[in-house]
């Protein structure tokens, strides 16, 4: 129950924070989103045997887990984007 209460409290605070933000479709908007990014304590990965989709279960110390579903192609695209971003940042 404590995790559910923490999730509700966190969602409320995030909602208030985002409501106070100025409308901005540029880089500042992305920076504001990144500033509120969640950091899981660990992530479990499984594969849906029916679809082949990858399921990422992210666990947090103070909130309920989040599950992200990605197709195999989406995972490949994400890894490609990650490699490109890592190269960009390292230069």
CORTAFEN-V546787 format. One record per backbone hydrogen bond with DSSP energy under -1.0 kcal/mol. CO is the residue of the C=O (numbers start at 1). NH is the residue of the N-H. E is the energy in kcal/mol with one decimal. If there is no record, write none. Layout:
CO:NH:E ; CO:NH:E
This chain:
1:5:-2.4 ; 2:6:-2.5 ; 3:7:-2.2 ; 4:8:-2.4 ; 5:9:-2.6 ; 6:10:-2.8 ; 7:11:-2.6 ; 8:12:-2.3 ; 9:13:-2.4 ; 10:14:-2.6 ; 11:15:-2.4 ; 12:16:-2.4 ; 13:17:-2.6 ; 14:18:-2.8 ; 15:19:-2.3 ; 16:20:-1.4 ; 26:30:-1.3 ; 27:31:-2.5 ; 28:32:-2.5 ; 29:33:-2.0 ; 30:34:-2.7 ; 31:35:-1.8 ; 33:36:-1.0 ; 34:37:-1.4 ; 42:59:-2.8 ; 44:57:-3.1 ; 46:55:-3.3 ; 48:52:-3.1 ; 53:48:-2.8 ; 54:70:-2.5 ; 55:46:-2.2 ; 56:68:-2.4 ; 57:44:-2.7 ; 58:66:-2.0 ; 59:41:-2.8 ; 66:58:-3.2 ; 68:56:-2.8 ; 70:54:-3.4 ; 71:75:-2.2 ; 72:76:-2.2 ; 73:77:-2.7 ; 74:78:-2.5 ; 75:79:-2.6 ; 76:80:-2.3 ; 77:81:-2.5 ; 78:82:-2.6 ; 79:83:-2.4 ; 80:84:-2.2 ; 81:85:-2.5 ; 82:86:-2.6 ; 83:87:-2.2 ; 84:88:-2.3 ; 85:89:-2.6 ; 86:90:-1.9
